[in-house]
C-alpha cells in the first residue's frame, strides 16, 4: 500500500515530536520503517505525539476540509455541489460518478486516511508497556483509538471492504487484503467502546479539538444509526444531548462554526497547518468574496438551494450568493482568508446531528411523538413551523422528512448527504434522475490503481 512508501515522511513527523527518534525507530530495521522498539519515556513526548496527530488531521487530505477531503468529494458525488466551469477532469469524475481507478484525488483520499491510521497505530504501540501515569496513558489511548475508529468509519463508507491495519507491521500491511465491511465495523465499535471508558468527560483547557467521552458517544450514536440498531442509537445520542451544561443548540446560526462553540462536540483547529494563516480550509475553499470570482470553481446545486423555504434561517445564514459568478456557495464559515485572527474551527461533530440521530432512531421504533420533538428542535431553530401529530406520520414518512432535514442541516459537512443516501438505500432513487450515467455500483469509490499495483492482494470494487 502507498502508506508503506510514505513511512519516511511519517518518521520525520514522529521524530519531530519525540525527544529521541532512536527511542522509537530501530537502527537496524529496514530503511524507512517505523517499528516499536521502545516506549514513550515521559508525558511530554507522548503528549507531543498526540498533538501531532491532531495537527495532521488538518493537513491530511481526507480530513482537512479542502479539495480532496471527504467533505468536498462526496458532495460532488451526491447532489449538493457542482462545478462552476467544467474544466477539471478529476473533479468531473466525482460529479458524474464515473471515477477512474487512477484518479489522483481518489488516491489521495485513500492514502491520507491510511496515513492517519498508521500514526494512531504507532502511538498506541508507543504506549504499550510504558511507565506513564495510568490516567494520562489511558487518555492518550482513548484519543488514538477514537481517531482510528473515526478514520475507518469514513473508509468503509467510501470504499466498502478495506484492509484492517491495527499495527505498524510493514510485512503484514504491505500485502494486507480487504476484509468484510462487517469486520471493520466490529473493530470500529471495539475501539469506540474502549475509548469511551478511557476518556475524560471534560475538554482539557476548554478546547473542543481534543477528544473526550462524549465525542466517542457521538460517533457511537452515528455508528448504531448506520447499523440500524435504533435503541442504541437513541441511547448514545441521548447521553450527549443530556449534557446541557456543555452542549447547546445555538439560536444564532452565525455562531455555530466559531471556535469552541457550544454546539461543537469535536472540531479541528486551523493552527494544525502551521504558519500564520487562521482561516479554515472550508472557508478558503467555498466562500466567494463580494466582487471577486470563485477561486476554486465550486457552487451549491440549485437542487439543494430549492429545498430551503425562504424563511429558513439556514438559507439566510449558511448560503451565500455571488453576483459576479451568479451562483450560490456554502457560507457556514465566514472567514475566507485571515492571518493571526483565529475565529473559526473546522467542525467535525456537532449537537444538531445528535438530535436528528435520535429523531430517526425514535421514528424507526414508532416513537412518533418524541421523534417529532427532536426534529422540531432543529426546525424551530431554523425559523420553521413545528411538525405535529395531526399529520398522521408513520415511521417511513417521518424518516424521509428527517433525511431531507439532514440534507439542509449538514450540507458541506463530512459527507453526510452521500452517506445518508447510501445507508438508506435511496442513492439509486435520488441520484439516477440527476446523474445520467448513474449505476448502482457507484455507491462505492474504486480502490486506487496505484495501491493495487503495490499490493496485489487488493481486489477491486464492482463496476470498475
KOLMI-961308 format. One record per residue (C-alpha): x, y negated, z. Coordinates in steps of 0.05 Angstrom, whole numbers, plus 5000, padded with zeros to 4 digits. Layout:
<nodes>
XYZ
...
</nodes>
This chain:
<nodes>
500050005000
502249294989
502349185064
508449635067
512149195017
510548575059
513648825124
519748385115
515147785117
511648055179
518248205212
520147475205
513547265236
514347715296
521747555304
520046825306
515146975363
519347435404
525547245444
529547825416
527948125348
532348725366
527448885422
522049015370
525749275308
530549855309
537249705278
538050385245
531050455216
529550385141
530049685113
524249205126
520349675172
517649455238
517450035287
516050075361
522650195396
521449795459
516149375491
514748655509
519248475566
515547855592
508947495586
511846915546
513947345487
507547755489
503147135491
507146815434
505947435392
498547405405
498346665388
502046835324
496247295305
491246745317
495546275274
495746795218
488146825217
488546115190
493846295139
491846965111
487246935051
481547375075
480446955138
482846255122
476345995091
479645795026
479346024953
480846764964
477146845030
471247285048
467046645053
468546394984
468947024941
462747354969
458746704959
460446754885
458547494883
451847344915
447346754895
449846164937
455745894897
457345734825
462945424784
462144704761
466244884699
467045594673
474545544664
477146024717
477146744693
478847064761
473046674794
468346854737
469447594751
466547504821
461047044796
458847534742
460048154785
465048414734
471248444778
477148784745
481449234789
487348794770
484048154795
489347764835
484247454882
481548134900
488548394913
489847804959
483347924996
485148655008
492548585024
491747995071
486648385112
491548965119
497048475137
492748275197
491448995215
498849135214
500148555261
494948775311
497649485309
504649225321
502448815380
498549395411
504649845404
508949305437
504249305497
504550065506
508650235567
510449515582
511149285654
507048665644
501848485696
495848935684
490548395677
494848005627
496548635588
489148835585
487148155560
492048185502
489948895485
482748685484
484148095438
488248515390
483149075388
477648575374
481348255316
482948935287
475549125292
473348475261
478148565203
475849285190
468649055193
469948585135
473949105096
468549655099
463149165078
467348935020
470149604996
466350165030
471150735047
478050455064
484650715094
484250715170
491050505195
491950495271
499550465277
505650165244
507950855219
510050675148
510851405129
503351525140
500950835120
504450855052
500351465030
494151395073
487651595037
480951255044
476551525099
468951525101
465750865119
462351205178
469151395208
471550675202
465150435236
466550925293
473450625302
470649915300
465650095354
471050425396
475449805391
469649345409
467549775468
474649785496
475749045483
469248855517
471549205581
478448875579
476748165561
475047585607
468347235604
471246535601
475346165549
482546005571
483545255571
476345195544
478845355474
473845775435
479346005389
481146555439
477047195441
473047345504
467947875525
462047515492
465847465426
466248225428
458948285447
457047835388
460548275338
457648895372
450648595362
452148495288
455149195281
448949515312
444549095267
448249355206
447650065233
440149945245
440750115318
435549595336
435449705411
442949605418
442949005371
437548685414
441348855478
448048565459
445247935425
441247815489
447547865531
450447285491
444146875488
443346915563
449946555575
446345885573
451745515612
456745695557
452745725492
447245275466
443645145401
445544425385
439843975362
444643515325
446943935266
452843485254
455843725319
455444475305
462144555270
466244105314
472044395353
469644785415
462344605402
457344905450
454345315393
461145635376
462646335400
469146415363
472945925319
479645885284
483845255292
486844895232
493044795274
494745505257
497145275189
502644845220
504344145197
500343505209
494043635167
487943755211
482143875164
479144575158
480244965095
472744985085
472444225087
478144165038
475044674991
467744474988
466943735005
466643264946
468042564969
463941984942
466441704876
471042294863
470742934822
470943614853
478043864866
476144594869
470644674817
465344964865
458044784875
452045074911
446945424867
440545064851
437045704873
439845624943
438144884947
431045024925
429945484984
430144895032
423944485048
425143735040
424343635115
429344185132
434843845171
439944355145
438744075076
439643375103
445943505144
449344115113
448243995038
451643425003
450543144933
455842864886
453442324839
459742384798
459043134786
451443154793
452043774837
450443994908
456044204954
456844525023
457543975075
457644345141
464744095151
465443345143
473043275144
475743335073
482843105088
485942855152
492642825189
493442845264
486042765274
483243445295
475643435299
473244095269
474944835276
473245375226
467045735251
467046505254
461546685303
456146235330
449946275373
444846185318
446746865289
445247205355
438146915355
436947175284
440147845300
435447925359
429547685319
430748205265
432148755316
425648595352
421748555288
424149245268
421749505336
415049185322
416148675378
413048145333
411547625386
418547605415
421647645345
417647025326
420246655387
427346775365
426546565293
422545955316
428545745358
432345665292
426545385252
424644845302
431844635309
431744535233
425544105238
420744635211
414044855237
413845465282
411046115256
405246415295
401947085306
395646895268
399247025202
398747775212
406147935208
408748645204
415948875212
417848845139
414548185122
417747855182
424548165167
424347885096
422947195124
428747275173
433347455116
431446815079
432546425143
439446745150
441046515079
439345795095
442745805163
449346155145
450745965073
458245905061
459846265126
463646925125
459747305072
453047345108
448747295045
452747825007
452948295065
445548195082
443348365011
447548995013
445749255082
438349175069
438549495000
436048844968
442148694925
439249024863
432448684871
435147984885
441347954841
439448354778
434747794756
440147274767
446247644742
445447934672
451048434680
448948684749
449849424764
448449794829
455849974836
457549234841
455849234915
463049444929
469249094903
474449514866
480549794902
486249364874
490249694818
496849494849
495149854913
493150494876
499650484836
503650464901
499150954937
496551494890
492051774946
487451174939
481251334899
477250814862
470150584875
464750804827
463650344767
470950124760
</nodes>
